[in-house]
């Protein structure tokens, strides 16, 4: 995982803990919140992995019972060891497996982000997260004004908090940090929305950021 990708994941947890007093936060405040964010990531990852393991045991038990109760084994001598039988992959089974894979993937990403944020040689994750947080503190009104301007038909105060935070992180990068290509910033913001919000949110985020790029002539600034 690249440092900036990890930093954006970390920032999403970081921003979720901001309140209206973000303007008075200092670097130490941000560092403390990042530490809490890393702990949140690891705790959530641990909980999700426990859920995954429990669900895997349920599936294992289901398969063992399915095998034992299959007509092939019911016809065998009572002392005979069960033999493997074909297992139909029903839509229910596939659905459960996909849910487990999704939970396991999120847990792995969370642990990886937490690890990268705490290892000294990966301190650029923490540095970039702090840069985004500081940028938002300094330009909060301008950044939120961009969201309000382009979320036509939406009441800003009623927008989903996680969607606003994804947009805030991306707009910080697009307008003020400008260290990543705008396409990369938008793509990663859309992926965050898909992962942590909804498909509708991903489309909404993509549309708002596209308008931000156009309104600020960011395409012309690409070398």
C-alpha positions in Angstrom: 0.0 0.0 0.0 1.3 3.4 -1.0 1.9 6.0 1.8 -0.6 8.6 0.4 -3.3 5.9 -0.1 -2.8 4.8 3.6 -2.8 8.5 4.7 -6.2 9.0 3.0 -7.6 6.0 4.8 -6.3 7.3 8.1 -7.6 10.8 7.4 -11.1 9.5 7.0 -11.0 8.2 10.6 -9.2 11.4 11.7 -11.8 13.7 10.1 -14.7 11.7 11.7 -13.5 12.9 15.1 -13.3 16.6 14.2 -15.9 18.9 15.6 -16.8 22.5 14.9 -13.8 23.7 16.9 -11.3 22.3 14.4 -9.9 25.8 13.8 -8.4 25.9 17.3 -6.7 22.5 17.0 -2.9 22.5 17.0 -0.4 20.0 15.8 -0.4 18.2 19.1 -4.2 17.9 19.0 -3.9 16.4 15.5 -1.2 13.9 16.6 -3.3 12.8 19.5 -6.3 12.3 17.3 -4.2 10.3 14.8 -3.0 8.1 17.7 -6.6 7.5 18.6 -7.5 6.9 15.0 -4.8 4.2 14.7 -6.1 2.5 17.8 -9.6 2.7 16.4 -8.4 1.1 13.2 -6.7 -1.8 15.0 -9.6 -2.3 17.4 -12.1 -2.4 14.5 -9.9 -4.7 12.5 -9.6 -7.1 15.5 -13.3 -7.1 16.0 -14.0 -7.7 12.3 -11.5 -10.5 12.1 -13.2 -12.2 15.2 -16.5 -11.9 13.3 -14.9 -13.5 10.2 -13.4 -16.3 12.2 -16.8 -17.0 13.9 -18.6 -17.0 10.5 -15.9 -19.4 9.1 -16.6 -21.8 11.9 -20.3 -21.6 11.1 -19.6 -22.4 7.5 -17.3 -25.3 8.5 -20.0 -26.7 10.8 -22.6 -26.4 8.0 -20.4 -28.3 5.6 -19.7 -31.0 8.1 -23.4 -31.5 8.8 -24.2 -31.4 5.1 -21.7 -34.1 4.5 -22.9 -36.3 7.5 -26.5 -36.0 6.5 -26.0 -36.5 2.8 -27.8 -39.6 1.4 -24.4 -41.1 0.4 -23.2 -41.2 4.0 -26.6 -42.0 5.5 -26.6 -45.3 3.5 -23.2 -46.3 4.8 -22.6 -48.4 7.9 -23.0 -46.5 11.1 -19.4 -47.0 12.1 -18.0 -46.1 8.7 -16.2 -42.8 8.3 -18.1 -40.2 6.2 -16.8 -39.8 2.6 -16.6 -36.4 0.8 -19.7 -35.5 -1.2 -20.3 -32.8 -3.8 -21.3 -29.5 -2.2 -23.7 -27.3 -4.2 -22.6 -23.7 -4.1 -25.9 -22.0 -3.5 -26.4 -18.3 -3.8 -26.7 -18.2 -0.1 -23.3 -19.8 0.4 -21.7 -17.5 -2.1 -23.3 -14.5 -0.5 -21.9 -15.4 2.9 -18.5 -16.1 1.5 -18.4 -12.7 -0.3 -19.4 -10.9 2.9 -16.6 -12.7 4.8 -14.1 -11.7 2.1 -15.2 -8.1 2.2 -14.9 -8.0 6.0 -11.5 -9.7 5.9 -10.3 -7.3 3.3 -11.3 -4.2 5.3 -9.7 -5.6 8.4 -6.4 -6.3 6.5 -6.4 -2.7 5.1 -7.1 -1.3 8.5 -4.2 -3.2 10.0 -1.9 -2.3 7.2 -2.7 1.4 7.5 -2.2 1.3 11.3 1.1 -0.4 10.8 2.3 2.1 8.2 1.3 5.0 10.4 3.3 3.7 13.4 6.5 2.5 11.8 9.2 5.1 11.8 10.3 4.4 8.2 6.8 4.9 7.1 6.3 8.2 8.9 5.3 9.9 5.6 1.9 8.4 6.2 1.5 10.4 9.5 3.1 13.5 7.9 0.8 13.5 4.9 -2.2 12.9 7.2 -1.1 15.9 9.4 -0.7 18.0 6.2 -4.2 17.3 5.1 -5.6 18.0 8.6 -3.7 21.3 8.9 -4.8 22.3 5.4 -8.4 21.7 6.3 -8.0 23.7 9.5 -6.6 26.7 7.5 -9.1 26.5 4.6 -12.2 25.0 6.2 -14.5 27.8 5.0 -13.2 27.7 1.4 -13.3 23.9 1.3 -16.8 23.6 2.7 -18.0 26.4 0.4 -16.9 24.3 -2.6 -19.0 21.4 -1.4 -22.0 23.7 -0.8 -21.6 25.4 -4.2 -21.6 22.1 -6.2 -24.0 20.0 -4.2 -26.9 21.6 -5.9 -30.2 20.5 -4.6 -28.7 19.1 -1.4 -28.8 20.7 2.1 -25.2 20.8 3.2 -26.1 20.2 6.9 -28.0 17.0 5.9 -25.2 15.5 3.8 -23.9 12.2 5.1 -20.9 13.0 7.4 -18.6 10.4 5.8 -19.3 11.8 2.3 -18.5 15.3 3.4 -15.2 14.1 5.0 -14.2 12.2 1.9 -14.9 15.4 -0.2 -13.0 17.6 2.3 -9.9 15.3 2.2 -10.0 15.3 -1.6 -10.5 19.1 -2.0 -7.6 19.7 0.4 -5.4 17.8 -2.0 -6.9 19.2 -5.2 -6.8 22.9 -4.3 -4.1 23.4 -1.7 -1.7 20.5 -1.5 -1.6 19.6 -5.2 1.0 16.8 -4.9 -1.0 14.1 -6.7 -2.6 14.1 -10.1 -6.3 15.2 -9.8 -7.4 11.9 -11.4 -5.7 9.9 -8.7 -7.2 12.0 -5.9 -10.7 11.6 -7.4 -10.3 7.9 -8.0 -9.2 7.3 -4.5 -12.0 9.4 -3.1 -14.5 7.4 -5.1 -13.0 4.2 -3.8 -13.3 5.4 -0.2 -17.0 6.2 -0.8 -17.6 2.7 -2.3 -15.8 1.0 0.6 -17.2 3.0 3.5 -20.4 4.6 2.2 -22.6 3.6 -0.7 -22.6 3.3 -4.5 -24.8 6.4 -4.6 -22.3 8.2 -2.5 -19.5 7.2 -4.8 -21.3 8.7 -7.7 -22.1 11.9 -5.7 -18.4 12.3 -4.7 -17.3 11.8 -8.2 -19.7 14.4 -9.5 -18.8 17.0 -6.9 -15.0 16.6 -7.4 -15.4 16.7 -11.2 -17.1 20.1 -10.8 -14.3 21.3 -8.4 -11.7 20.4 -11.0 -13.5 22.2 -13.8 -14.4 25.3 -11.8 -10.7 25.7 -10.6 -9.2 24.9 -14.0 -7.2 22.1 -12.6 -7.0 20.2 -15.9 -5.0 23.1 -17.4 -2.5 22.9 -14.5 -1.6 19.3 -15.3 1.9 19.3 -16.9 
